[in-house]
Amino acid sequence: MKVLVTGAAGFIGFHTVVKLINQKHQVVGLDNINSYYDVALKYDRLTELGIEKDQAEKFNSISESTTHSSNFKFIRMNVEDRDALPKLFETEKFDSVCHLAAQAGVRYSLQNPEAYIDSNIVGFLNILECCRQFAVHHLAYASSSSVYGLNKTIPFKTSDNVDHPISLYAATKKSNELMAHTYSHLYGFLTTGLRFFTVYGPWGRPDMAMFLFTDAMVKGKPIKVFNNGIMERDFTYIDDIVEGVVRVLEKDTQQRESDKELYKVYNIGNNKSEKLMTFISAIEKALGITAKKDMLPMQPGDVSKTWANVDDLIKDYGYRPNTSIDVGVKKFIDWYTKYYNI
């Protein structure tokens, strides 16, 4: 199978590419390497994939991996680029697309709304149009648990109402699901939305809790604990997430097509909720450091609890997350201390 993975220099995208390469698929990675967080981390992820920085820096130029030359190539490109993106699809002739590129972050969307419209709405439309025009069989794309907004039903189910987003980021992800539904209905190709919950692990994003807490604790700074610590999250280890993503991409779609289920949305998470303070305790244990805690009120756009019901993903794809918080946190700390030479 030949797969386009957008957001390939990102956290989930990088791990997805690694898994697909190991499964012997042909992969083209795409990323615009924007400066939302430290680009050095993005370039280092690409280096791990055999794409050196001097190759990755050039826009709209495909580079072959030096370590996976037979099945991985990379191109720096904006998904908003309505001229360049179709040329890539026409040249490469993808069977499937795994669209993970997006402007991420709930809090950042409060100060930079335009970035979310450009990347998450315009960019997603361009991906849909290219899938339609160039006969892509299956589009799997990243949605988010943030679409549930102030939903009171726990755990969150895909059958729940998601008409009340409380951040622009969440609104763009809900819009993606609606757009995908429309394209599946009108043009007859499969779309699968994956509502990611709180993902953590090696090579994780510096703007997320796992990284922020660890970085602050190592440097002797206080960690910011919102809602005075009364928070729960469906923390999901990256390997469990990627296992689910790749299962969705690899599974024979004949049954879905015969059942006329061209559009599907799934939760993808750990299938349970963990207290934030339990997560912090696991980091303290792995580091051997007691965190200084700055207890703060809830932030705009945040919710107090998330919990994914993943019964549908288990039933349809045999998805079974099985990495405990202690094991997952330890793996992140091991990577962090090695990467930063601590």
C-alpha positions in Angstrom: 0.0 0.0 0.0 1.2 3.5 -0.8 0.3 6.0 1.9 0.7 9.8 2.3 1.2 10.7 5.9 0.7 14.5 6.5 2.2 15.9 9.6 5.1 13.4 9.3 7.5 15.5 11.3 5.0 15.8 14.1 4.7 13.6 17.2 2.0 11.1 16.0 2.9 11.5 12.4 6.6 10.5 13.0 5.6 7.3 15.0 2.9 6.4 12.3 5.6 6.6 9.6 7.9 4.4 11.6 5.1 1.8 12.0 4.1 1.9 8.4 7.7 1.5 7.2 8.2 -1.5 9.5 5.0 -3.0 8.0 6.7 -2.7 4.6 4.3 0.0 3.1 5.5 2.7 0.8 5.2 6.0 2.6 5.5 9.6 1.5 5.7 12.0 4.5 4.6 15.6 4.2 5.0 18.4 6.7 5.4 22.2 6.6 7.7 22.2 9.7 6.1 25.3 11.1 7.4 27.1 14.3 4.4 26.3 16.6 7.0 24.6 18.7 10.8 24.0 18.5 11.5 23.0 14.9 14.8 21.3 16.0 12.7 18.5 17.4 10.9 18.1 14.1 14.1 18.0 12.1 15.5 15.5 14.6 12.5 13.3 14.1 13.1 13.4 10.3 16.7 12.6 10.8 15.6 9.5 12.6 13.7 8.6 9.4 16.8 9.2 7.2 16.0 12.7 6.1 18.7 15.2 6.9 17.9 18.8 7.7 19.4 20.3 4.5 17.0 18.1 2.5 14.0 18.7 4.7 14.3 22.5 4.6 13.5 22.8 0.9 9.8 23.4 0.1 8.1 21.3 -2.6 11.1 19.1 -3.2 11.0 15.3 -2.5 13.9 13.7 -0.7 14.5 10.0 -0.3 15.4 8.5 3.0 19.0 7.4 3.4 18.0 4.6 5.8 14.6 3.6 4.2 15.3 4.5 0.6 13.0 1.8 -0.8 9.9 2.9 1.1 10.1 6.4 2.6 10.3 9.8 1.0 9.6 13.3 2.5 8.4 16.6 1.1 8.1 19.9 2.9 4.8 21.4 1.8 1.8 23.3 3.1 -1.5 21.5 2.8 -2.9 25.0 2.2 -1.0 25.1 -1.1 -3.7 24.5 -3.7 -1.2 24.4 -6.6 1.5 22.1 -5.2 -0.6 19.5 -3.4 -2.5 18.2 -6.4 0.8 17.8 -8.3 2.1 15.6 -5.5 -1.1 13.5 -5.6 -0.9 13.2 -9.4 2.7 12.1 -9.3 2.7 9.7 -6.4 -0.7 8.0 -6.9 -1.6 7.2 -3.3 -3.8 4.3 -2.3 -4.6 5.9 1.1 -4.0 9.1 3.0 -3.3 9.4 6.7 -4.0 13.1 7.4 -2.4 14.2 10.7 -1.2 17.7 9.8 -3.1 20.4 11.6 -2.6 23.5 13.7 -2.7 21.9 17.2 -3.4 23.3 20.6 -6.5 24.6 22.4 -4.9 27.5 24.2 -3.0 28.7 21.1 -6.2 29.0 19.2 -7.4 31.8 21.5 -4.5 34.1 20.3 -4.0 32.8 16.7 -7.4 31.9 15.2 -6.3 32.5 11.6 -3.7 29.7 11.8 -6.5 27.2 12.5 -8.7 28.2 9.6 -5.8 28.1 7.2 -4.4 24.7 8.2 -7.4 22.9 9.6 -10.2 24.1 7.3 -8.5 25.2 4.1 -5.9 22.5 4.3 -8.4 19.8 5.0 -10.5 20.9 2.1 -7.5 20.6 -0.2 -6.8 17.1 1.1 -10.4 16.1 0.4 -10.3 17.6 -3.1 -7.1 15.7 -3.9 -8.5 12.5 -2.6 -11.6 13.0 -4.9 -9.7 14.1 -8.0 -7.0 11.4 -7.8 -9.0 8.4 -6.7 -7.6 7.8 -3.3 -9.4 4.8 -1.8 -9.3 5.7 1.9 -8.7 8.9 3.9 -8.0 8.4 7.6 -7.7 11.7 9.5 -7.1 13.1 12.9 -10.1 14.5 14.8 -9.9 15.3 18.5 -11.5 14.6 21.9 -12.0 18.3 22.1 -15.1 18.0 19.9 -17.0 16.8 22.9 -16.8 20.2 24.5 -18.7 20.4 27.7 -20.3 17.0 27.2 -21.5 15.6 30.6 -21.8 12.0 29.6 -18.8 9.9 30.7 -17.1 8.1 29.0 -17.4 10.0 25.7 -19.1 8.0 23.0 -19.1 8.8 19.3 -22.9 8.8 19.4 -22.9 11.7 21.8 -23.9 15.2 20.7 -20.9 17.3 19.7 -22.5 20.5 18.7 -21.1 22.6 21.4 -17.3 23.1 21.0 -15.6 25.5 23.4 -12.5 26.3 21.4 -11.9 27.2 17.8 -9.5 24.2 17.6 -12.4 22.0 18.6 -14.7 23.7 16.1 -12.3 23.1 13.2 -12.1 19.4 14.1 -15.9 19.1 14.2 -15.9 20.9 10.8 -13.4 18.3 9.4 -15.9 15.5 10.4 -18.7 17.3 8.6 -16.6 17.9 5.5 -15.5 14.3 5.4 -19.1 13.1 5.7 -20.1 15.3 2.8 -17.2 14.1 0.5 -17.9 10.4 1.4 -21.6 10.9 0.5 -21.0 12.9 -2.7 -17.9 11.1 -4.1 -18.0 7.6 -2.7 -14.6 7.3 -1.0 -14.0 6.1 2.5 -13.2 8.5 5.3 -12.4 7.5 8.8 -12.1 10.2 11.6 -10.1 9.3 14.7 -10.8 11.4 17.8 -7.5 11.4 19.5 -7.4 11.8 23.3 -4.3 12.8 25.3 -1.4 11.2 23.6 2.1 11.0 25.2 5.4 9.2 24.8 8.9 9.6 23.4 9.4 12.4 20.9 6.3 14.1 22.3 5.2 17.7 21.7 6.9 20.3 24.0 3.5 22.1 24.5 1.8 19.1 26.1 1.6 18.2 29.8 4.0 15.3 29.8 6.8 17.4 28.3 6.0 20.6 30.2 5.9 18.9 33.5 9.1 17.0 32.9 11.0 20.0 31.6 10.0 22.2 34.5 10.8 19.5 37.1 14.3 18.9 35.7 15.0 22.6 35.7 13.7 23.0 39.3 10.8 25.2 38.2 7.2 24.8 39.4 4.7 23.0 37.2 1.4 24.7 36.3 -1.5 22.5 37.6 -4.8 23.8 36.2 -8.2 23.6 37.9 -6.2 23.1 41.1 -5.3 19.6 40.0 -9.0 18.4 39.8 -8.5 17.1 36.2 -8.7 13.7 34.6 -7.5 12.7 31.2 -7.6 9.6 29.0 -3.8 9.5 28.8 -2.8 7.2 25.9 0.7 6.0 25.1 1.9 6.7 21.6 2.5 3.0 20.6 -1.1 2.2 21.5 -2.4 5.1 19.4 -0.3 4.2 16.4 -1.3 0.6 16.5 -4.9 1.7 16.2 -4.1 4.1 13.3 -2.3 1.5 11.3 -4.9 -1.1 11.9 -7.5 1.3 10.4 -5.3 1.9 7.4 -4.4 -1.7 6.8 -7.8 -3.4 7.2 -9.6 -4.6 4.1 -12.5 -2.1 3.5 -14.7 -4.4 1.5 -17.1 -5.0 4.3 -17.5 -1.3 4.9 -18.1 -0.7 1.2 -20.7 -3.4 1.0 -22.4 -2.1 4.1 -22.3 1.4 2.6 -20.4 2.7 5.7 -18.2 5.0 3.7 -18.0 7.6 6.6 -17.0 6.5 10.1 -15.7 8.2 13.2 -14.0 6.5 16.1 -12.6 7.4 19.5 -9.0 6.4 19.9 -7.7 6.5 23.5 -6.8 4.4 26.5 -10.4 3.4 27.4 -10.0 4.9 30.9 -9.5 8.1 32.7 -6.6 8.9 35.0 -6.3 11.6 37.6 -3.9 14.4 36.6 -2.2 14.1 40.0 -1.6 10.3 39.4 0.1 11.2 36.1 2.2 13.8 37.9 3.1 11.2 40.6 4.3 8.8 37.9 6.6 11.5 36.5 8.0 12.3 39.9 8.7 8.6 40.5 10.4 8.2 37.2 12.5 11.3 37.6 13.2 10.9 41.3 12.1 14.5 41.8 9.2 16.0 43.8 7.4 18.6 41.7 6.9 22.2 42.9 3.2 22.8 42.1 1.7 26.1 41.1 -2.1 25.4 41.5 -4.1 27.5 39.0 -7.7 27.9 37.9 -9.2 26.2 34.9 -8.1 27.7 31.6 -10.5 28.9 28.9 -11.3 26.2 26.4 -10.3 23.4 28.8 -12.5 20.6 30.2 -12.1 18.9 33.6 -12.4 15.3 32.4 -12.0 13.2 29.3 -12.5 9.5 28.8 -12.8 7.6 25.5 -15.2 4.8 25.0 -13.4 2.8 22.3 -15.8 -0.2 22.1 -16.3 0.4 18.3 -12.6 0.5 17.6 -12.2 -2.7 19.6 -15.1 -4.4 17.8 -14.1 -3.3 14.2 -10.3 -3.4 14.4 -9.4 -5.5 17.4 -7.8 -2.4 19.0 -6.6 -3.0 22.6 -4.5 -0.3 24.3 -2.4 -1.9 27.0 0.3 0.4 28.2 0.0 1.5 31.8 0.8 5.0 33.0 3.9 3.9 34.9 5.3 2.1 31.9 4.5 4.8 29.4 5.8 7.6 31.6 9.1 5.7 32.3 9.6 5.3 28.5 9.1 9.0 27.9 11.5 9.9 30.8 14.1 7.5 29.4 13.8 9.2 25.9 13.8 12.7 27.4 16.9 12.3 29.5 18.8 10.7 26.6 17.7 13.3 24.0 18.6 16.2 26.3 21.7 14.5 27.6 20.6 14.8 31.3 
